[in-house]
Amino acid sequence: MHNPLRRRPRRCLLCSLCGGEITEGESYWYLNGASVCERCFCDFARGELAPYRQIRGREAEL
Ligand SMILES: [Zn+2]
């Protein structure tokens, strides 16, 4: 399916979470096949680090 003769060398890159375009010069995070834009980074990081979340005063219940 890949066409080596296509004119555009790069496809536009879309954020895997919000679907927004990640433009030239913009920071993004690429992890496990997902591209995450800066706008989604907080939600993404929160999800990725969820196993390490603690609630102060209830640490022993985990
Ligand atoms: Zn996004």
N, CA, C, O and the ligand as a Tripos MOL2 file, in Angstrom:
@<TRIPOS>MOLECULE
protein
  249   247    63     0     0
PROTEIN
NO_CHARGES

@<TRIPOS>ATOM
      1 N           0.8190   -1.1930    0.0000 N.3       1 MET1
      2 CA          0.0000    0.0000    0.0000 C.3       1 MET1
      3 C           0.8640    1.2590    0.0000 C.2       1 MET1
      4 O           0.3980    2.3250   -0.4040 O.2       1 MET1
      5 N           2.1100    1.1530    0.4450 N.am      2 HIS2
      6 CA          2.9850    2.3170    0.4900 C.3       2 HIS2
      7 C           3.4210    2.6970   -0.9110 C.2       2 HIS2
      8 O           3.9010    1.8540   -1.6680 O.2       2 HIS2
      9 N           3.2570    3.9480   -1.2550 N.am      3 ASN3
     10 CA          3.6420    4.4150   -2.5770 C.3       3 ASN3
     11 C           4.9030    5.2670   -2.4650 C.2       3 ASN3
     12 O           4.8450    6.3900   -1.9630 O.2       3 ASN3
     13 N           6.0360    4.7520   -2.9240 N.am      4 PRO4
     14 CA          7.2920    5.4990   -2.7990 C.3       4 PRO4
     15 C           7.3410    6.7260   -3.7120 C.2       4 PRO4
     16 O           8.2250    7.5690   -3.5630 O.2       4 PRO4
     17 N           6.4140    6.8310   -4.6390 N.am      5 LEU5
     18 CA          6.4390    7.9440   -5.5850 C.3       5 LEU5
     19 C           5.5640    9.1220   -5.1600 C.2       5 LEU5
     20 O           5.4480   10.1060   -5.8900 O.2       5 LEU5
     21 N           4.9560    9.0230   -3.9960 N.am      6 ARG6
     22 CA          4.0890   10.1230   -3.5640 C.3       6 ARG6
     23 C           4.9020   11.4110   -3.4320 C.2       6 ARG6
     24 O           6.0990   11.3800   -3.1480 O.2       6 ARG6
     25 N           4.2370   12.5230   -3.6400 N.am      7 ARG7
     26 CA          4.9510   13.8000   -3.7060 C.3       7 ARG7
     27 C           5.3390   14.3400   -2.3410 C.2       7 ARG7
     28 O           6.4250   14.8940   -2.1640 O.2       7 ARG7
     29 N           4.4330   14.1720   -1.3690 N.am      8 ARG8
     30 CA          4.7330   14.7580   -0.0610 C.3       8 ARG8
     31 C           5.6270   13.8170    0.7260 C.2       8 ARG8
     32 O           5.2470   12.6730    0.9730 O.2       8 ARG8
     33 N           6.8030   14.2740    1.1240 N.am      9 PRO9
     34 CA          7.7230   13.4030    1.8660 C.3       9 PRO9
     35 C           7.2130   13.0570    3.2550 C.2       9 PRO9
     36 O           7.5390   11.9950    3.7850 O.2       9 PRO9
     37 N           6.4280   13.9240    3.8430 N.am     10 ARG10
     38 CA          5.9270   13.6850    5.1980 C.3      10 ARG10
     39 C           4.4230   13.8670    5.2390 C.2      10 ARG10
     40 O           3.8850   14.8400    4.7100 O.2      10 ARG10
     41 N           3.7520   12.9190    5.8730 N.am     11 ARG11
     42 CA          2.3220   13.1050    6.1140 C.3      11 ARG11
     43 C           2.1840   14.0290    7.3020 C.2      11 ARG11
     44 O           3.1260   14.1990    8.0770 O.2      11 ARG11
     45 N           1.0150   14.6250    7.4510 N.am     12 CYS12
     46 CA          0.8340   15.4320    8.6530 C.3      12 CYS12
     47 C           0.7190   14.4610    9.8290 C.2      12 CYS12
     48 O           0.1670   13.3670    9.7030 O.2      12 CYS12
     49 N           1.2370   14.8770   10.9360 N.am     13 LEU13
     50 CA          1.2510   14.0400   12.1360 C.3      13 LEU13
     51 C           0.0890   14.4510   13.0280 C.2      13 LEU13
     52 O          -0.0740   15.6270   13.3560 O.2      13 LEU13
     53 N          -0.7120   13.4700   13.4130 N.am     14 LEU14
     54 CA         -1.8740   13.7650   14.2470 C.3      14 LEU14
     55 C          -1.6860   13.1950   15.6420 C.2      14 LEU14
     56 O          -1.1220   12.1150   15.8160 O.2      14 LEU14
     57 N          -2.1550   13.9190   16.6100 N.am     15 CYS15
     58 CA         -2.1210   13.4630   17.9970 C.3      15 CYS15
     59 C          -3.0450   12.2560   18.1470 C.2      15 CYS15
     60 O          -4.1780   12.2720   17.6650 O.2      15 CYS15
     61 N          -2.5650   11.2280   18.8050 N.am     16 SER16
     62 CA         -3.3660   10.0110   18.9890 C.3      16 SER16
     63 C          -4.5190   10.2170   19.9590 C.2      16 SER16
     64 O          -5.4710    9.4360   19.9530 O.2      16 SER16
     65 N          -4.4560   11.2350   20.7810 N.am     17 LEU17
     66 CA         -5.5140   11.4640   21.7640 C.3      17 LEU17
     67 C          -6.5960   12.4100   21.2510 C.2      17 LEU17
     68 O          -7.7750   12.0580   21.2470 O.2      17 LEU17
     69 N          -6.2050   13.6050   20.8180 N.am     18 CYS18
     70 CA         -7.2130   14.5900   20.4110 C.3      18 CYS18
     71 C          -7.4000   14.6430   18.9010 C.2      18 CYS18
     72 O          -8.3730   15.2230   18.4190 O.2      18 CYS18
     73 N          -6.4850   14.0480   18.1520 N.am     19 GLY19
     74 CA         -6.6100   14.0630   16.6960 C.3      19 GLY19
     75 C          -6.1520   15.3590   16.0640 C.2      19 GLY19
     76 O          -6.2340   15.5270   14.8470 O.2      19 GLY19
     77 N          -5.6720   16.2690   16.8820 N.am     20 GLY20
     78 CA         -5.1780   17.5430   16.3490 C.3      20 GLY20
     79 C          -3.8380   17.3620   15.6610 C.2      20 GLY20
     80 O          -3.0820   16.4410   15.9680 O.2      20 GLY20
     81 N          -3.5610   18.2470   14.7350 N.am     21 GLU21
     82 CA         -2.2920   18.1520   14.0130 C.3      21 GLU21
     83 C          -1.1340   18.6160   14.8850 C.2      21 GLU21
     84 O          -1.2360   19.6140   15.5980 O.2      21 GLU21
     85 N          -0.0460   17.8840   14.8150 N.am     22 ILE22
     86 CA          1.1840   18.2730   15.4880 C.3      22 ILE22
     87 C           2.0410   18.9410   14.4170 C.2      22 ILE22
     88 O           2.5300   18.2920   13.4930 O.2      22 ILE22
     89 N           2.2080   20.2340   14.5620 N.am     23 THR23
     90 CA          2.8350   21.0160   13.5020 C.3      23 THR23
     91 C           4.3470   21.0710   13.6470 C.2      23 THR23
     92 O           4.9090   20.7130   14.6830 O.2      23 THR23
     93 N           4.9790   21.5240   12.5940 N.am     24 GLU24
     94 CA          6.4370   21.6470   12.5480 C.3      24 GLU24
     95 C           6.9350   22.4910   13.7190 C.2      24 GLU24
     96 O           6.4230   23.5830   13.9630 O.2      24 GLU24
     97 N           7.9260   21.9890   14.4370 N.am     25 GLY25
     98 CA          8.5040   22.7400   15.5410 C.3      25 GLY25
     99 C           7.7850   22.5460   16.8700 C.2      25 GLY25
    100 O           8.2380   23.0480   17.8980 O.2      25 GLY25
    101 N           6.6770   21.8280   16.8580 N.am     26 GLU26
    102 CA          5.9080   21.6070   18.0770 C.3      26 GLU26
    103 C           6.4430   20.3830   18.8180 C.2      26 GLU26
    104 O           6.8230   19.3950   18.1900 O.2      26 GLU26
    105 N           6.4760   20.4430   20.1420 N.am     27 SER27
    106 CA          6.8950   19.2910   20.9380 C.3      27 SER27
    107 C           5.7880   18.2520   20.9550 C.2      27 SER27
    108 O           4.6050   18.5910   20.9900 O.2      27 SER27
    109 N           6.1770   16.9900   20.9300 N.am     28 TYR28
    110 CA          5.2100   15.9240   21.1490 C.3      28 TYR28
    111 C           5.9470   14.7340   21.7260 C.2      28 TYR28
    112 O           7.1750   14.6670   21.6750 O.2      28 TYR28
    113 N           5.1930   13.7970   22.2730 N.am     29 TRP29
    114 CA          5.7720   12.6190   22.9080 C.3      29 TRP29
    115 C           5.3450   11.4050   22.1220 C.2      29 TRP29
    116 O           4.1610   11.2230   21.8380 O.2      29 TRP29
    117 N           6.3090   10.5690   21.7670 N.am     30 TYR30
    118 CA          6.0340    9.3620   21.0080 C.3      30 TYR30
    119 C           6.3350    8.1650   21.8990 C.2      30 TYR30
    120 O           7.4780    7.9490   22.3020 O.2      30 TYR30
    121 N           5.3040    7.3960   22.2000 N.am     31 LEU31
    122 CA          5.4660    6.2920   23.1380 C.3      31 LEU31
    123 C           4.5170    5.1710   22.7780 C.2      31 LEU31
    124 O           3.3210    5.3990   22.5960 O.2      31 LEU31
    125 N           5.0380    3.9660   22.6750 N.am     32 ASN32
    126 CA          4.2150    2.7850   22.3750 C.3      32 ASN32
    127 C           3.3470    2.9940   21.1320 C.2      32 ASN32
    128 O           2.1900    2.5750   21.0960 O.2      32 ASN32
    129 N           3.9040    3.6300   20.1400 N.am     33 GLY33
    130 CA          3.1840    3.8240   18.8930 C.3      33 GLY33
    131 C           2.2010    4.9760   18.8950 C.2      33 GLY33
    132 O           1.5370    5.2190   17.8870 O.2      33 GLY33
    133 N           2.0940    5.6910   20.0040 N.am     34 ALA34
    134 CA          1.1770    6.8240   20.0800 C.3      34 ALA34
    135 C           1.9580    8.1300   20.0500 C.2      34 ALA34
    136 O           3.0220    8.2440   20.6570 O.2      34 ALA34
    137 N           1.4210    9.1040   19.3430 N.am     35 SER35
    138 CA          1.9860   10.4480   19.3360 C.3      35 SER35
    139 C           1.0580   11.3390   20.1370 C.2      35 SER35
    140 O          -0.1450   11.3800   19.8810 O.2      35 SER35
    141 N           1.6090   12.0480   21.1020 N.am     36 VAL36
    142 CA          0.7860   12.8630   22.0040 C.3      36 VAL36
    143 C           1.2610   14.3110   21.9350 C.2      36 VAL36
    144 O           2.4420   14.5970   22.1310 O.2      36 VAL36
    145 N           0.3420   15.2080   21.6580 N.am     37 CYS37
    146 CA          0.6990   16.6200   21.5400 C.3      37 CYS37
    147 C           0.8440   17.2500   22.9240 C.2      37 CYS37
    148 O           0.4800   16.6690   23.9460 O.2      37 CYS37
    149 N           1.3860   18.4530   22.9100 N.am     38 GLU38
    150 CA          1.6410   19.1530   24.1660 C.3      38 GLU38
    151 C           0.3440   19.4400   24.9230 C.2      38 GLU38
    152 O           0.3250   19.4040   26.1540 O.2      38 GLU38
    153 N          -0.7390   19.7250   24.1960 N.am     39 ARG39
    154 CA         -2.0180   20.0430   24.8210 C.3      39 ARG39
    155 C          -2.5770   18.8410   25.5910 C.2      39 ARG39
    156 O          -3.2790   19.0110   26.5870 O.2      39 ARG39
    157 N          -2.2610   17.6230   25.1220 N.am     40 CYS40
    158 CA         -2.7890   16.4130   25.7570 C.3      40 CYS40
    159 C          -1.8170   15.7980   26.7460 C.2      40 CYS40
    160 O          -2.1270   14.7990   27.3950 O.2      40 CYS40
    161 N          -0.6480   16.3930   26.8580 N.am     41 PHE41
    162 CA          0.3980   15.7380   27.6360 C.3      41 PHE41
    163 C           0.0080   15.4890   29.0920 C.2      41 PHE41
    164 O           0.3030   14.4210   29.6290 O.2      41 PHE41
    165 N          -0.6420   16.4430   29.7340 N.am     42 CYS42
    166 CA         -0.9950   16.2710   31.1500 C.3      42 CYS42
    167 C          -1.9270   15.0690   31.3400 C.2      42 CYS42
    168 O          -1.7180   14.2550   32.2390 O.2      42 CYS42
    169 N          -2.9550   14.9610   30.4900 N.am     43 ASP43
    170 CA         -3.8730   13.8240   30.5970 C.3      43 ASP43
    171 C          -3.1480   12.5210   30.2960 C.2      43 ASP43
    172 O          -3.3670   11.5040   30.9550 O.2      43 ASP43
    173 N          -2.2930   12.5670   29.3050 N.am     44 PHE44
    174 CA         -1.5490   11.3740   28.9180 C.3      44 PHE44
    175 C          -0.6230   10.9160   30.0540 C.2      44 PHE44
    176 O          -0.5990    9.7380   30.4120 O.2      44 PHE44
    177 N           0.1300   11.8540   30.6080 N.am     45 ALA45
    178 CA          1.0600   11.5210   31.6860 C.3      45 ALA45
    179 C           0.3120   11.0230   32.9140 C.2      45 ALA45
    180 O           0.7540   10.0900   33.5840 O.2      45 ALA45
    181 N          -0.8070   11.6400   33.2000 N.am     46 ARG46
    182 CA         -1.6200   11.2180   34.3380 C.3      46 ARG46
    183 C          -2.0740    9.7640   34.1630 C.2      46 ARG46
    184 O          -2.0610    8.9840   35.1150 O.2      46 ARG46
    185 N          -2.4680    9.4150   32.9620 N.am     47 GLY47
    186 CA         -2.9000    8.0530   32.6750 C.3      47 GLY47
    187 C          -1.7460    7.0580   32.7560 C.2      47 GLY47
    188 O          -1.8740    5.9750   33.3270 O.2      47 GLY47
    189 N          -0.6160    7.4530   32.1680 N.am     48 GLU48
    190 CA          0.5340    6.5620   32.1610 C.3      48 GLU48
    191 C           1.0800    6.3100   33.5610 C.2      48 GLU48
    192 O           1.5470    5.2140   33.8710 O.2      48 GLU48
    193 N           1.0140    7.3300   34.3920 N.am     49 LEU49
    194 CA          1.5810    7.2290   35.7380 C.3      49 LEU49
    195 C           0.5430    6.8470   36.7840 C.2      49 LEU49
    196 O           0.8410    6.8350   37.9780 O.2      49 LEU49
    197 N          -0.6610    6.5380   36.3480 N.am     50 ALA50
    198 CA         -1.7440    6.1810   37.2740 C.3      50 ALA50
    199 C          -1.3660    5.0570   38.2440 C.2      50 ALA50
    200 O          -1.7580    5.1110   39.4100 O.2      50 ALA50
    201 N          -0.6100    4.0340   37.7960 N.am     51 PRO51
    202 CA         -0.2570    2.9640   38.7480 C.3      51 PRO51
    203 C           0.5910    3.4510   39.9250 C.2      51 PRO51
    204 O           0.6890    2.7710   40.9460 O.2      51 PRO51
    205 N           1.1950    4.6130   39.7810 N.am     52 TYR52
    206 CA          2.0730    5.1220   40.8370 C.3      52 TYR52
    207 C           1.3960    6.1810   41.6920 C.2      52 TYR52
    208 O           2.0320    6.7890   42.5530 O.2      52 TYR52
    209 N           0.1130    6.4010   41.4560 N.am     53 ARG53
    210 CA         -0.6140    7.4320   42.1820 C.3      53 ARG53
    211 C          -0.8170    7.0120   43.6320 C.2      53 ARG53
    212 O          -1.1150    5.8540   43.9250 O.2      53 ARG53
    213 N          -0.6540    7.9520   44.5090 N.am     54 GLN54
    214 CA         -0.8750    7.7310   45.9420 C.3      54 GLN54
    215 C          -1.8350    8.7820   46.4530 C.2      54 GLN54
    216 O          -1.9310    9.8700   45.8850 O.2      54 GLN54
    217 N          -2.5390    8.4700   47.5100 N.am     55 ILE55
    218 CA         -3.3720    9.4620   48.1820 C.3      55 ILE55
    219 C          -2.8390    9.6110   49.5910 C.2      55 ILE55
    220 O          -2.7880    8.6480   50.3570 O.2      55 ILE55
    221 N          -2.4430   10.8210   49.9210 N.am     56 ARG56
    222 CA         -1.8120   11.0720   51.2090 C.3      56 ARG56
    223 C          -2.7440   10.6810   52.3490 C.2      56 ARG56
    224 O          -3.8990   11.1040   52.4080 O.2      56 ARG56
    225 N          -2.2100    9.8590   53.2540 N.am     57 GLY57
    226 CA         -2.9850    9.4170   54.4060 C.3      57 GLY57
    227 C          -3.6250    8.0450   54.1850 C.2      57 GLY57
    228 O          -4.0830    7.4060   55.1330 O.2      57 GLY57
    229 N          -3.6540    7.5880   52.8960 N.am     58 ARG58
    230 CA         -4.2650    6.2900   52.5990 C.3      58 ARG58
    231 C          -3.2940    5.3740   51.8590 C.2      58 ARG58
    232 O          -3.7120    4.4690   51.1370 O.2      58 ARG58
    233 N          -2.0060    5.6120   52.0410 N.am     59 GLU59
    234 CA         -1.0000    4.8380   51.3180 C.3      59 GLU59
    235 C          -1.0590    3.3520   51.6450 C.2      59 GLU59
    236 O          -0.8590    2.5160   50.7630 O.2      59 GLU59
    237 N          -1.3350    3.0090   52.9170 N.am     60 ALA60
    238 CA         -1.3080    1.6130   53.3430 C.3      60 ALA60
    239 C          -2.4750    0.8050   52.7840 C.2      60 ALA60
    240 O          -2.4190   -0.4250   52.7620 O.2      60 ALA60
    241 N          -3.5280    1.4790   52.3350 N.am     61 GLU61
    242 CA         -4.7060    0.7680   51.8170 C.3      61 GLU61
    243 C          -4.4890    0.1870   50.4320 C.2      61 GLU61
    244 O          -5.2940   -0.6170   49.9620 O.2      61 GLU61
    245 N          -3.4280    0.5790   49.7870 N.am     62 LEU62
    246 CA         -3.2190    0.1290   48.4040 C.3      62 LEU62
    247 C          -2.7470   -1.2870   48.2810 C.2      62 LEU62
    248 O          -2.5370   -1.7740   47.1700 O.2      62 LEU62
    249 ZN         -3.5610   16.0910   21.5070 Zn       63 ZN63
@<TRIPOS>BOND
     1     1     2 1
     2     2     3 1
     3     3     4 2
     4     3     5 am
     5     5     6 1
     6     6     7 1
     7     7     8 2
     8     7     9 am
     9     9    10 1
    10    10    11 1
    11    11    12 2
    12    11    13 am
    13    13    14 1
    14    14    15 1
    15    15    16 2
    16    15    17 am
    17    17    18 1
    18    18    19 1
    19    19    20 2
    20    19    21 am
    21    21    22 1
    22    22    23 1
    23    23    24 2
    24    23    25 am
    25    25    26 1
    26    26    27 1
    27    27    28 2
    28    27    29 am
    29    29    30 1
    30    30    31 1
    31    31    32 2
    32    31    33 am
    33    33    34 1
    34    34    35 1
    35    35    36 2
    36    35    37 am
    37    37    38 1
    38    38    39 1
    39    39    40 2
    40    39    41 am
    41    41    42 1
    42    42    43 1
    43    43    44 2
    44    43    45 am
    45    45    46 1
    46    46    47 1
    47    47    48 2
    48    47    49 am
    49    49    50 1
    50    50    51 1
    51    51    52 2
    52    51    53 am
    53    53    54 1
    54    54    55 1
    55    55    56 2
    56    55    57 am
    57    57    58 1
    58    58    59 1
    59    59    60 2
    60    59    61 am
    61    61    62 1
    62    62    63 1
    63    63    64 2
    64    63    65 am
    65    65    66 1
    66    66    67 1
    67    67    68 2
    68    67    69 am
    69    69    70 1
    70    70    71 1
    71    71    72 2
    72    71    73 am
    73    73    74 1
    74    74    75 1
    75    75    76 2
    76    75    77 am
    77    77    78 1
    78    78    79 1
    79    79    80 2
    80    79    81 am
    81    81    82 1
    82    82    83 1
    83    83    84 2
    84    83    85 am
    85    85    86 1
    86    86    87 1
    87    87    88 2
    88    87    89 am
    89    89    90 1
    90    90    91 1
    91    91    92 2
    92    91    93 am
    93    93    94 1
    94    94    95 1
    95    95    96 2
    96    95    97 am
    97    97    98 1
    98    98    99 1
    99    99   100 2
   100    99   101 am
   101   101   102 1
   102   102   103 1
   103   103   104 2
   104   103   105 am
   105   105   106 1
   106   106   107 1
   107   107   108 2
   108   107   109 am
   109   109   110 1
   110   110   111 1
   111   111   112 2
   112   111   113 am
   113   113   114 1
   114   114   115 1
   115   115   116 2
   116   115   117 am
   117   117   118 1
   118   118   119 1
   119   119   120 2
   120   119   121 am
   121   121   122 1
   122   122   123 1
   123   123   124 2
   124   123   125 am
   125   125   126 1
   126   126   127 1
   127   127   128 2
   128   127   129 am
   129   129   130 1
   130   130   131 1
   131   131   132 2
   132   131   133 am
   133   133   134 1
   134   134   135 1
   135   135   136 2
   136   135   137 am
   137   137   138 1
   138   138   139 1
   139   139   140 2
   140   139   141 am
   141   141   142 1
   142   142   143 1
   143   143   144 2
   144   143   145 am
   145   145   146 1
   146   146   147 1
   147   147   148 2
   148   147   149 am
   149   149   150 1
   150   150   151 1
   151   151   152 2
   152   151   153 am
   153   153   154 1
   154   154   155 1
   155   155   156 2
   156   155   157 am
   157   157   158 1
   158   158   159 1
   159   159   160 2
   160   159   161 am
   161   161   162 1
   162   162   163 1
   163   163   164 2
   164   163   165 am
   165   165   166 1
   166   166   167 1
   167   167   168 2
   168   167   169 am
   169   169   170 1
   170   170   171 1
   171   171   172 2
   172   171   173 am
   173   173   174 1
   174   174   175 1
   175   175   176 2
   176   175   177 am
   177   177   178 1
   178   178   179 1
   179   179   180 2
   180   179   181 am
   181   181   182 1
   182   182   183 1
   183   183   184 2
   184   183   185 am
   185   185   186 1
   186   186   187 1
   187   187   188 2
   188   187   189 am
   189   189   190 1
   190   190   191 1
   191   191   192 2
   192   191   193 am
   193   193   194 1
   194   194   195 1
   195   195   196 2
   196   195   197 am
   197   197   198 1
   198   198   199 1
   199   199   200 2
   200   199   201 am
   201   201   202 1
   202   202   203 1
   203   203   204 2
   204   203   205 am
   205   205   206 1
   206   206   207 1
   207   207   208 2
   208   207   209 am
   209   209   210 1
   210   210   211 1
   211   211   212 2
   212   211   213 am
   213   213   214 1
   214   214   215 1
   215   215   216 2
   216   215   217 am
   217   217   218 1
   218   218   219 1
   219   219   220 2
   220   219   221 am
   221   221   222 1
   222   222   223 1
   223   223   224 2
   224   223   225 am
   225   225   226 1
   226   226   227 1
   227   227   228 2
   228   227   229 am
   229   229   230 1
   230   230   231 1
   231   231   232 2
   232   231   233 am
   233   233   234 1
   234   234   235 1
   235   235   236 2
   236   235   237 am
   237   237   238 1
   238   238   239 1
   239   239   240 2
   240   239   241 am
   241   241   242 1
   242   242   243 1
   243   243   244 2
   244   243   245 am
   245   245   246 1
   246   246   247 1
   247   247   248 2
@<TRIPOS>SUBSTRUCTURE
     1 MET1         2 RESIDUE 1 A MET
     2 HIS2         6 RESIDUE 1 A HIS
     3 ASN3        10 RESIDUE 1 A ASN
     4 PRO4        14 RESIDUE 1 A PRO
     5 LEU5        18 RESIDUE 1 A LEU
     6 ARG6        22 RESIDUE 1 A ARG
     7 ARG7        26 RESIDUE 1 A ARG
     8 ARG8        30 RESIDUE 1 A ARG
     9 PRO9        34 RESIDUE 1 A PRO
    10 ARG10       38 RESIDUE 1 A ARG
    11 ARG11       42 RESIDUE 1 A ARG
    12 CYS12       46 RESIDUE 1 A CYS
    13 LEU13       50 RESIDUE 1 A LEU
    14 LEU14       54 RESIDUE 1 A LEU
    15 CYS15       58 RESIDUE 1 A CYS
    16 SER16       62 RESIDUE 1 A SER
    17 LEU17       66 RESIDUE 1 A LEU
    18 CYS18       70 RESIDUE 1 A CYS
    19 GLY19       74 RESIDUE 1 A GLY
    20 GLY20       78 RESIDUE 1 A GLY
    21 GLU21       82 RESIDUE 1 A GLU
    22 ILE22       86 RESIDUE 1 A ILE
    23 THR23       90 RESIDUE 1 A THR
    24 GLU24       94 RESIDUE 1 A GLU
    25 GLY25       98 RESIDUE 1 A GLY
    26 GLU26      102 RESIDUE 1 A GLU
    27 SER27      106 RESIDUE 1 A SER
    28 TYR28      110 RESIDUE 1 A TYR
    29 TRP29      114 RESIDUE 1 A TRP
    30 TYR30      118 RESIDUE 1 A TYR
    31 LEU31      122 RESIDUE 1 A LEU
    32 ASN32      126 RESIDUE 1 A ASN
    33 GLY33      130 RESIDUE 1 A GLY
    34 ALA34      134 RESIDUE 1 A ALA
    35 SER35      138 RESIDUE 1 A SER
    36 VAL36      142 RESIDUE 1 A VAL
    37 CYS37      146 RESIDUE 1 A CYS
    38 GLU38      150 RESIDUE 1 A GLU
    39 ARG39      154 RESIDUE 1 A ARG
    40 CYS40      158 RESIDUE 1 A CYS
    41 PHE41      162 RESIDUE 1 A PHE
    42 CYS42      166 RESIDUE 1 A CYS
    43 ASP43      170 RESIDUE 1 A ASP
    44 PHE44      174 RESIDUE 1 A PHE
    45 ALA45      178 RESIDUE 1 A ALA
    46 ARG46      182 RESIDUE 1 A ARG
    47 GLY47      186 RESIDUE 1 A GLY
    48 GLU48      190 RESIDUE 1 A GLU
    49 LEU49      194 RESIDUE 1 A LEU
    50 ALA50      198 RESIDUE 1 A ALA
    51 PRO51      202 RESIDUE 1 A PRO
    52 TYR52      206 RESIDUE 1 A TYR
    53 ARG53      210 RESIDUE 1 A ARG
    54 GLN54      214 RESIDUE 1 A GLN
    55 ILE55      218 RESIDUE 1 A ILE
    56 ARG56      222 RESIDUE 1 A ARG
    57 GLY57      226 RESIDUE 1 A GLY
    58 ARG58      230 RESIDUE 1 A ARG
    59 GLU59      234 RESIDUE 1 A GLU
    60 ALA60      238 RESIDUE 1 A ALA
    61 GLU61      242 RESIDUE 1 A GLU
    62 LEU62      246 RESIDUE 1 A LEU
    63 ZN63       249 GROUP 0 **** ****
